[in-house]
Amino acid sequence: MKAALPINEKLRLEALRNYKILDTLPEDSYDDIILLATEICGTPMAAMSLIDNTRQWFKSKKGFTISETSRDVAFCAHAILKTDITVINDAQADERFADNPLVTGEPGIRFYAGAPLVTPRGEALGTLCVIDQVQRELSEKQLKSLHALSRQVMAQLELRRLFRLQEKNQKMLKDYHDELERANALLQKQSVTDDVTGFNNTRYLHRYLDLSLIH
C-alpha cells in the first residue's frame, strides 16, 4: 500500500535538499551508527533511509546491497508520517505490506522498526531503521536506543549543514574583502588622475613630493 504524503511535504523536501546529503558517498560517521543499530537491536539489516520525491535512498546500509527503491514500496515512507518509532513485527500479516515486493521478494522483509529523522523545525527526512527476515519484537530499551541513535544521525546532518554554511559565509566575506580592496585601489587611482586626460594630477605631484621629502 502506497503511503500518504506528509502534510508538510513541500517544506520537508526543501529541508532535505538543504542538507545536500542525497547521492553522496558513504561516510564512517553514519556507517558506525548503522552498525550500532544492528548490534543493539540484534537485526542483520539496518539503514539510514532518506525519502526523496519519488524514491527512497540509503545514505548508509548494512545487510543488503540495493542503494535505493521506489518511494511507493518504502516502509520508511509510512514511518515519516509518525513522530514515534514505527514497528512492524510481521510484515506478512500487515495489509499495508503483505504484497510489497520488498516482502515477497528480496530482501524478504518480515520485521521493520524505523525511527524518524526529524529536523529542528519538525520535518521528517527519513528514518534510521532496522530490518529482519524473521518475525521479532524489540524491547523498550532497544526502542529507546534506536530513537537515541536517530537523534545522533540528525546531529551529524546538522553539523554537516552548519559546516557548509560556515564555508559559504567565509567565501562571501573573502569576496567582499577582495571587492573592497579593488574599490579602494580604483578610488586611490582616480584621486590622483585627471578625469579628462588620464594623466597624473596635482594631488599625485603633492604626494610624490611628500614621499620624496620624507626619504
C-alpha atoms as an extended CHARMM CRD file, in Angstrom:
* protein
*
       215  EXT
         1         1  MET       CA              0.0000000000        0.0000000000        0.0000000000  PROA      1               0.0000000000
         2         2  LYS       CA              1.3610000000        3.4030000000       -1.0010000000  PROA      2               0.0000000000
         3         3  ALA       CA              1.8880000000        5.8030000000        1.8980000000  PROA      3               0.0000000000
         4         4  ALA       CA              0.1040000000        9.1430000000        2.0750000000  PROA      4               0.0000000000
         5         5  LEU       CA              2.1510000000       12.3210000000        1.6980000000  PROA      5               0.0000000000
         6         6  PRO       CA              3.0540000000       14.2510000000        4.8570000000  PROA      6               0.0000000000
         7         7  ILE       CA              1.0440000000       17.4400000000        5.2990000000  PROA      7               0.0000000000
         8         8  ASN       CA              4.2880000000       19.4370000000        5.1650000000  PROA      8               0.0000000000
         9         9  GLU       CA              5.6560000000       17.5940000000        2.1230000000  PROA      9               0.0000000000
        10        10  LYS       CA              6.8310000000       20.7170000000        0.2780000000  PROA      10              0.0000000000
        11        11  LEU       CA              8.7350000000       22.0380000000        3.2850000000  PROA      11              0.0000000000
        12        12  ARG       CA             10.0420000000       18.5490000000        4.0300000000  PROA      12              0.0000000000
        13        13  LEU       CA             11.5270000000       18.1660000000        0.5530000000  PROA      13              0.0000000000
        14        14  GLU       CA             13.0300000000       21.6650000000        0.7430000000  PROA      14              0.0000000000
        15        15  ALA       CA             14.6730000000       20.7500000000        4.0560000000  PROA      15              0.0000000000
        16        16  LEU       CA             16.0320000000       17.5170000000        2.5860000000  PROA      16              0.0000000000
        17        17  ARG       CA             17.5470000000       19.4360000000       -0.3420000000  PROA      17              0.0000000000
        18        18  ASN       CA             19.1400000000       21.9680000000        2.0070000000  PROA      18              0.0000000000
        19        19  TYR       CA             21.1660000000       19.2580000000        3.7420000000  PROA      19              0.0000000000
        20        20  LYS       CA             22.6920000000       18.2980000000        0.3580000000  PROA      20              0.0000000000
        21        21  ILE       CA             23.1180000000       14.7130000000        1.5070000000  PROA      21              0.0000000000
        22        22  LEU       CA             21.3810000000       12.8460000000       -1.3180000000  PROA      22              0.0000000000
        23        23  ASP       CA             23.6360000000       10.7700000000       -3.5880000000  PROA      23              0.0000000000
        24        24  THR       CA             26.7550000000       11.4790000000       -1.5290000000  PROA      24              0.0000000000
        25        25  LEU       CA             29.4230000000        8.8780000000       -0.8540000000  PROA      25              0.0000000000
        26        26  PRO       CA             29.3910000000        6.6310000000        2.2430000000  PROA      26              0.0000000000
        27        27  GLU       CA             30.7550000000        8.1950000000        5.4430000000  PROA      27              0.0000000000
        28        28  ASP       CA             32.1070000000        6.4590000000        8.5320000000  PROA      28              0.0000000000
        29        29  SER       CA             30.0620000000        8.6060000000       10.9160000000  PROA      29              0.0000000000
        30        30  TYR       CA             26.7890000000        7.2500000000        9.5080000000  PROA      30              0.0000000000
        31        31  ASP       CA             28.0790000000        3.7240000000        8.9050000000  PROA      31              0.0000000000
        32        32  ASP       CA             29.1420000000        3.4950000000       12.5670000000  PROA      32              0.0000000000
        33        33  ILE       CA             25.6330000000        4.4260000000       13.7200000000  PROA      33              0.0000000000
        34        34  ILE       CA             24.1250000000        1.7840000000       11.4280000000  PROA      34              0.0000000000
        35        35  LEU       CA             26.4940000000       -0.8160000000       12.8640000000  PROA      35              0.0000000000
        36        36  LEU       CA             25.4830000000        0.1470000000       16.4090000000  PROA      36              0.0000000000
        37        37  ALA       CA             21.7990000000       -0.1190000000       15.4590000000  PROA      37              0.0000000000
        38        38  THR       CA             22.2040000000       -3.7180000000       14.2660000000  PROA      38              0.0000000000
        39        39  GLU       CA             24.2280000000       -4.6350000000       17.3630000000  PROA      39              0.0000000000
        40        40  ILE       CA             21.7340000000       -3.1000000000       19.7920000000  PROA      40              0.0000000000
        41        41  CYS       CA             18.5990000000       -4.3890000000       18.0850000000  PROA      41              0.0000000000
        42        42  GLY       CA             20.0380000000       -7.7620000000       17.0610000000  PROA      42              0.0000000000
        43        43  THR       CA             18.9980000000       -7.4630000000       13.4210000000  PROA      43              0.0000000000
        44        44  PRO       CA             21.0290000000       -8.4290000000       10.3490000000  PROA      44              0.0000000000
        45        45  MET       CA             19.9670000000       -5.3410000000        8.4090000000  PROA      45              0.0000000000
        46        46  ALA       CA             19.7620000000       -1.6100000000        9.0940000000  PROA      46              0.0000000000
        47        47  ALA       CA             19.7270000000        1.5720000000        7.0590000000  PROA      47              0.0000000000
        48        48  MET       CA             19.7150000000        5.3350000000        7.1090000000  PROA      48              0.0000000000
        49        49  SER       CA             16.8800000000        5.9560000000        4.6850000000  PROA      49              0.0000000000
        50        50  LEU       CA             16.0170000000        9.3210000000        3.1280000000  PROA      50              0.0000000000
        51        51  ILE       CA             12.6580000000        9.8060000000        1.4280000000  PROA      51              0.0000000000
        52        52  ASP       CA             13.0170000000       11.8860000000       -1.7200000000  PROA      52              0.0000000000
        53        53  ASN       CA             10.2230000000       12.9720000000       -4.0440000000  PROA      53              0.0000000000
        54        54  THR       CA              9.7940000000        9.6050000000       -5.8150000000  PROA      54              0.0000000000
        55        55  ARG       CA             12.4270000000        7.3780000000       -4.2520000000  PROA      55              0.0000000000
        56        56  GLN       CA             13.8970000000        6.0510000000       -1.0450000000  PROA      56              0.0000000000
        57        57  TRP       CA             17.6800000000        6.4770000000       -0.9680000000  PROA      57              0.0000000000
        58        58  PHE       CA             20.0600000000        4.8580000000        1.5270000000  PROA      58              0.0000000000
        59        59  LYS       CA             22.9090000000        7.0020000000        2.7690000000  PROA      59              0.0000000000
        60        60  SER       CA             24.1660000000        4.0760000000        4.8160000000  PROA      60              0.0000000000
        61        61  LYS       CA             23.0950000000        0.4340000000        4.9800000000  PROA      61              0.0000000000
        62        62  LYS       CA             24.0950000000       -2.9690000000        6.3210000000  PROA      62              0.0000000000
        63        63  GLY       CA             22.9240000000       -6.4230000000        5.2910000000  PROA      63              0.0000000000
        64        64  PHE       CA             21.6910000000       -5.6290000000        1.7680000000  PROA      64              0.0000000000
        65        65  THR       CA             23.1460000000       -4.1400000000       -1.4140000000  PROA      65              0.0000000000
        66        66  ILE       CA             20.4770000000       -2.0020000000       -3.1040000000  PROA      66              0.0000000000
        67        67  SER       CA             21.1140000000        1.7440000000       -2.8710000000  PROA      67              0.0000000000
        68        68  GLU       CA             17.5460000000        2.9410000000       -3.4160000000  PROA      68              0.0000000000
        69        69  THR       CA             13.9540000000        1.8590000000       -4.0200000000  PROA      69              0.0000000000
        70        70  SER       CA             10.7870000000        3.4240000000       -5.3050000000  PROA      70              0.0000000000
        71        71  ARG       CA              9.0960000000        5.5570000000       -2.6580000000  PROA      71              0.0000000000
        72        72  ASP       CA              5.8660000000        3.6670000000       -3.3380000000  PROA      72              0.0000000000
        73        73  VAL       CA              7.2450000000        0.4690000000       -1.7470000000  PROA      73              0.0000000000
        74        74  ALA       CA              9.2430000000        2.1270000000        1.0450000000  PROA      74              0.0000000000
        75        75  PHE       CA              8.3380000000        1.1740000000        4.6070000000  PROA      75              0.0000000000
        76        76  CYS       CA             10.0310000000        4.4140000000        5.6440000000  PROA      76              0.0000000000
        77        77  ALA       CA              7.5230000000        6.4390000000        3.6110000000  PROA      77              0.0000000000
        78        78  HSD       CA              4.9560000000        5.2650000000        6.1610000000  PROA      78              0.0000000000
        79        79  ALA       CA              7.2860000000        5.7920000000        9.1160000000  PROA      79              0.0000000000
        80        80  ILE       CA              7.8630000000        9.5050000000        8.4070000000  PROA      80              0.0000000000
        81        81  LEU       CA              4.1580000000       10.1160000000        8.9510000000  PROA      81              0.0000000000
        82        82  LYS       CA              4.6110000000        9.4200000000       12.6850000000  PROA      82              0.0000000000
        83        83  THR       CA              6.6620000000       11.1610000000       15.3580000000  PROA      83              0.0000000000
        84        84  ASP       CA              7.3270000000        7.9100000000       17.2040000000  PROA      84              0.0000000000
        85        85  ILE       CA              9.0500000000        4.7230000000       16.0430000000  PROA      85              0.0000000000
        86        86  THR       CA              7.0770000000        2.6500000000       13.5560000000  PROA      86              0.0000000000
        87        87  VAL       CA              7.2770000000       -1.0760000000       14.3580000000  PROA      87              0.0000000000
        88        88  ILE       CA              6.0640000000       -3.8160000000       12.0090000000  PROA      88              0.0000000000
        89        89  ASN       CA              6.5110000000       -7.1190000000       13.8210000000  PROA      89              0.0000000000
        90        90  ASP       CA              5.2570000000       -9.2460000000       10.9250000000  PROA      90              0.0000000000
        91        91  ALA       CA              5.0180000000       -7.5700000000        7.5230000000  PROA      91              0.0000000000
        92        92  GLN       CA              3.2970000000      -10.6210000000        6.0220000000  PROA      92              0.0000000000
        93        93  ALA       CA              0.4090000000      -10.1220000000        8.4260000000  PROA      93              0.0000000000
        94        94  ASP       CA              0.1290000000       -6.3590000000        7.7860000000  PROA      94              0.0000000000
        95        95  GLU       CA             -2.2500000000       -5.4510000000        4.9650000000  PROA      95              0.0000000000
        96        96  ARG       CA             -0.1100000000       -2.4170000000        4.0840000000  PROA      96              0.0000000000
        97        97  PHE       CA              2.9270000000       -4.5700000000        3.3270000000  PROA      97              0.0000000000
        98        98  ALA       CA              1.8140000000       -8.1600000000        2.7290000000  PROA      98              0.0000000000
        99        99  ASP       CA              2.1080000000       -7.8380000000       -1.0770000000  PROA      99              0.0000000000
       100       100  ASN       CA              5.0500000000       -5.4210000000       -1.0060000000  PROA      100             0.0000000000
       101       101  PRO       CA              7.8390000000       -6.6010000000       -3.3680000000  PROA      101             0.0000000000
       102       102  LEU       CA             10.3800000000       -5.9900000000       -0.5800000000  PROA      102             0.0000000000
       103       103  VAL       CA              8.4250000000       -8.5560000000        1.4580000000  PROA      103             0.0000000000
       104       104  THR       CA              7.5590000000      -11.0790000000       -1.2490000000  PROA      104             0.0000000000
       105       105  GLY       CA             10.9860000000      -10.7650000000       -2.9130000000  PROA      105             0.0000000000
       106       106  GLU       CA             14.4550000000       -9.5700000000       -1.9090000000  PROA      106             0.0000000000
       107       107  PRO       CA             15.4240000000       -8.7250000000        0.7710000000  PROA      107             0.0000000000
       108       108  GLY       CA             12.3930000000      -10.5660000000        2.2040000000  PROA      108             0.0000000000
       109       109  ILE       CA             11.4400000000       -8.1070000000        4.9530000000  PROA      109             0.0000000000
       110       110  ARG       CA              9.4320000000       -9.6070000000        7.7870000000  PROA      110             0.0000000000
       111       111  PHE       CA             10.3030000000       -7.2620000000       10.6600000000  PROA      111             0.0000000000
       112       112  TYR       CA             10.8140000000       -3.4900000000       10.4640000000  PROA      112             0.0000000000
       113       113  ALA       CA             11.3540000000       -0.7080000000       13.0080000000  PROA      113             0.0000000000
       114       114  GLY       CA             12.0260000000        2.8420000000       11.8620000000  PROA      114             0.0000000000
       115       115  ALA       CA             12.7830000000        5.9250000000       13.9520000000  PROA      115             0.0000000000
       116       116  PRO       CA             12.1070000000        9.1540000000       12.0200000000  PROA      116             0.0000000000
       117       117  LEU       CA             14.9740000000       11.5660000000       11.3260000000  PROA      117             0.0000000000
       118       118  VAL       CA             13.4030000000       14.8670000000       12.3420000000  PROA      118             0.0000000000
       119       119  THR       CA             14.9130000000       18.3050000000       11.7300000000  PROA      119             0.0000000000
       120       120  PRO       CA             14.8500000000       21.0500000000       14.3960000000  PROA      120             0.0000000000
       121       121  ARG       CA             11.8510000000       22.5270000000       12.5410000000  PROA      121             0.0000000000
       122       122  GLY       CA              9.9540000000       19.2440000000       12.6090000000  PROA      122             0.0000000000
       123       123  GLU       CA             10.3840000000       17.8810000000        9.0570000000  PROA      123             0.0000000000
       124       124  ALA       CA             10.9260000000       14.1030000000        8.8700000000  PROA      124             0.0000000000
       125       125  LEU       CA             13.6080000000       13.4630000000        6.2470000000  PROA      125             0.0000000000
       126       126  GLY       CA             13.6210000000        9.6760000000        6.5020000000  PROA      126             0.0000000000
       127       127  THR       CA             14.3940000000        7.0930000000        9.1530000000  PROA      127             0.0000000000
       128       128  LEU       CA             17.0270000000        5.0960000000       10.9360000000  PROA      128             0.0000000000
       129       129  CYS       CA             15.5800000000        1.6330000000       10.5210000000  PROA      129             0.0000000000
       130       130  VAL       CA             16.4150000000       -1.9450000000       11.4870000000  PROA      130             0.0000000000
       131       131  ILE       CA             15.1580000000       -4.9100000000        9.4560000000  PROA      131             0.0000000000
       132       132  ASP       CA             14.9810000000       -8.6690000000        9.7870000000  PROA      132             0.0000000000
       133       133  GLN       CA             13.7870000000      -11.5730000000        7.6810000000  PROA      133             0.0000000000
       134       134  VAL       CA             12.0360000000      -13.1960000000       10.6380000000  PROA      134             0.0000000000
       135       135  GLN       CA              9.2440000000      -12.0120000000       12.8940000000  PROA      135             0.0000000000
       136       136  ARG       CA             10.5110000000      -10.3690000000       16.0880000000  PROA      136             0.0000000000
       137       137  GLU       CA              9.9070000000       -7.7080000000       18.7150000000  PROA      137             0.0000000000
       138       138  LEU       CA             12.1370000000       -5.0590000000       20.2700000000  PROA      138             0.0000000000
       139       139  SER       CA             12.3740000000       -4.3520000000       23.9660000000  PROA      139             0.0000000000
       140       140  GLU       CA             11.6310000000       -0.9260000000       25.3830000000  PROA      140             0.0000000000
       141       141  LYS       CA             15.3680000000       -0.4560000000       25.9430000000  PROA      141             0.0000000000
       142       142  GLN       CA             16.1120000000       -1.2960000000       22.3000000000  PROA      142             0.0000000000
       143       143  LEU       CA             13.4280000000        1.1030000000       21.0770000000  PROA      143             0.0000000000
       144       144  LYS       CA             14.8210000000        3.9220000000       23.2140000000  PROA      144             0.0000000000
       145       145  SER       CA             18.3180000000        3.1890000000       21.9390000000  PROA      145             0.0000000000
       146       146  LEU       CA             17.1130000000        3.2450000000       18.3110000000  PROA      146             0.0000000000
       147       147  HSD       CA             15.4560000000        6.5940000000       18.9470000000  PROA      147             0.0000000000
       148       148  ALA       CA             18.6750000000        7.9240000000       20.5130000000  PROA      148             0.0000000000
       149       149  LEU       CA             20.6950000000        6.7810000000       17.5070000000  PROA      149             0.0000000000
       150       150  SER       CA             18.2670000000        8.5360000000       15.1590000000  PROA      150             0.0000000000
       151       151  ARG       CA             18.9480000000       11.7740000000       17.0380000000  PROA      151             0.0000000000
       152       152  GLN       CA             22.6720000000       11.2070000000       16.5550000000  PROA      152             0.0000000000
       153       153  VAL       CA             22.0990000000       10.8680000000       12.8130000000  PROA      153             0.0000000000
       154       154  MET       CA             20.3250000000       14.2240000000       12.8220000000  PROA      154             0.0000000000
       155       155  ALA       CA             23.1550000000       15.7390000000       14.8810000000  PROA      155             0.0000000000
       156       156  GLN       CA             25.5810000000       14.6280000000       12.1580000000  PROA      156             0.0000000000
       157       157  LEU       CA             23.3530000000       16.1230000000        9.4650000000  PROA      157             0.0000000000
       158       158  GLU       CA             23.1240000000       19.4210000000       11.3730000000  PROA      158             0.0000000000
       159       159  LEU       CA             26.9090000000       19.5680000000       11.7610000000  PROA      159             0.0000000000
       160       160  ARG       CA             27.2250000000       18.9830000000        8.0350000000  PROA      160             0.0000000000
       161       161  ARG       CA             24.7490000000       21.7740000000        7.2590000000  PROA      161             0.0000000000
       162       162  LEU       CA             26.3920000000       24.2460000000        9.6560000000  PROA      162             0.0000000000
       163       163  PHE       CA             29.8510000000       23.4530000000        8.2780000000  PROA      163             0.0000000000
       164       164  ARG       CA             28.6450000000       24.1510000000        4.7350000000  PROA      164             0.0000000000
       165       165  LEU       CA             27.0180000000       27.3950000000        5.9270000000  PROA      165             0.0000000000
       166       166  GLN       CA             30.2710000000       28.4500000000        7.5870000000  PROA      166             0.0000000000
       167       167  GLU       CA             32.2080000000       27.7440000000        4.3960000000  PROA      167             0.0000000000
       168       168  LYS       CA             29.6790000000       29.8000000000        2.4130000000  PROA      168             0.0000000000
       169       169  ASN       CA             29.9290000000       32.7320000000        4.8480000000  PROA      169             0.0000000000
       170       170  GLN       CA             33.7310000000       32.6310000000        4.7580000000  PROA      170             0.0000000000
       171       171  LYS       CA             33.6890000000       32.7220000000        0.9560000000  PROA      171             0.0000000000
       172       172  MET       CA             31.2450000000       35.6560000000        0.9840000000  PROA      172             0.0000000000
       173       173  LEU       CA             33.4820000000       37.5050000000        3.4560000000  PROA      173             0.0000000000
       174       174  LYS       CA             36.5560000000       36.8930000000        1.2930000000  PROA      174             0.0000000000
       175       175  ASP       CA             34.7180000000       38.0320000000       -1.8350000000  PROA      175             0.0000000000
       176       176  TYR       CA             33.5940000000       41.1950000000       -0.0160000000  PROA      176             0.0000000000
       177       177  HSD       CA             37.1610000000       41.8780000000        1.1840000000  PROA      177             0.0000000000
       178       178  ASP       CA             38.5630000000       41.3920000000       -2.3310000000  PROA      178             0.0000000000
       179       179  GLU       CA             35.9240000000       43.6940000000       -3.8010000000  PROA      179             0.0000000000
       180       180  LEU       CA             36.6540000000       46.3240000000       -1.1540000000  PROA      180             0.0000000000
       181       181  GLU       CA             40.3680000000       46.1960000000       -1.9830000000  PROA      181             0.0000000000
       182       182  ARG       CA             39.6120000000       46.6120000000       -5.6910000000  PROA      182             0.0000000000
       183       183  ALA       CA             37.3230000000       49.5620000000       -4.9610000000  PROA      183             0.0000000000
       184       184  ASN       CA             39.9320000000       51.2130000000       -2.7350000000  PROA      184             0.0000000000
       185       185  ALA       CA             42.6180000000       50.7450000000       -5.3780000000  PROA      185             0.0000000000
       186       186  LEU       CA             40.3560000000       52.2760000000       -8.0280000000  PROA      186             0.0000000000
       187       187  LEU       CA             39.4460000000       55.1790000000       -5.7450000000  PROA      187             0.0000000000
       188       188  GLN       CA             43.1080000000       55.8210000000       -4.9960000000  PROA      188             0.0000000000
       189       189  LYS       CA             43.9530000000       55.8180000000       -8.7070000000  PROA      189             0.0000000000
       190       190  GLN       CA             41.0620000000       58.1540000000       -9.5170000000  PROA      190             0.0000000000
       191       191  SER       CA             42.1220000000       60.5710000000       -6.7880000000  PROA      191             0.0000000000
       192       192  VAL       CA             45.4940000000       61.2250000000       -8.4630000000  PROA      192             0.0000000000
       193       193  THR       CA             44.3940000000       61.0410000000      -12.1110000000  PROA      193             0.0000000000
       194       194  ASP       CA             42.7970000000       63.7100000000      -14.2750000000  PROA      194             0.0000000000
       195       195  ASP       CA             39.3540000000       62.5900000000      -15.4360000000  PROA      195             0.0000000000
       196       196  VAL       CA             39.7710000000       64.0310000000      -18.9450000000  PROA      196             0.0000000000
       197       197  THR       CA             43.3950000000       63.4140000000      -19.8990000000  PROA      197             0.0000000000
       198       198  GLY       CA             44.1050000000       60.3980000000      -17.7310000000  PROA      198             0.0000000000
       199       199  PHE       CA             47.4130000000       61.9730000000      -16.6360000000  PROA      199             0.0000000000
       200       200  ASN       CA             48.5210000000       62.3420000000      -13.0380000000  PROA      200             0.0000000000
       201       201  ASN       CA             47.1010000000       65.4680000000      -11.4070000000  PROA      201             0.0000000000
       202       202  THR       CA             48.4190000000       67.8840000000       -8.7830000000  PROA      202             0.0000000000
       203       203  ARG       CA             47.4180000000       65.5590000000       -5.9370000000  PROA      203             0.0000000000
       204       204  TYR       CA             49.7870000000       62.9830000000       -7.3820000000  PROA      204             0.0000000000
       205       205  LEU       CA             52.5310000000       65.6110000000       -7.5300000000  PROA      205             0.0000000000
       206       206  HSD       CA             51.9700000000       66.6440000000       -3.9170000000  PROA      206             0.0000000000
       207       207  ARG       CA             52.0150000000       63.0300000000       -2.7740000000  PROA      207             0.0000000000
       208       208  TYR       CA             55.2040000000       62.3850000000       -4.7340000000  PROA      208             0.0000000000
       209       209  LEU       CA             56.8770000000       65.4310000000       -3.1750000000  PROA      209             0.0000000000
       210       210  ASP       CA             55.7760000000       64.4600000000        0.3080000000  PROA      210             0.0000000000
       211       211  LEU       CA             57.2720000000       60.9940000000       -0.1020000000  PROA      211             0.0000000000
       212       212  SER       CA             60.4650000000       62.4590000000       -1.5430000000  PROA      212             0.0000000000
       213       213  LEU       CA             60.8990000000       64.8410000000        1.4220000000  PROA      213             0.0000000000
       214       214  ILE       CA             60.3110000000       62.0050000000        3.9160000000  PROA      214             0.0000000000
       215       215  HSD       CA             63.0350000000       59.9100000000        2.3350000000  PROA      215             0.0000000000
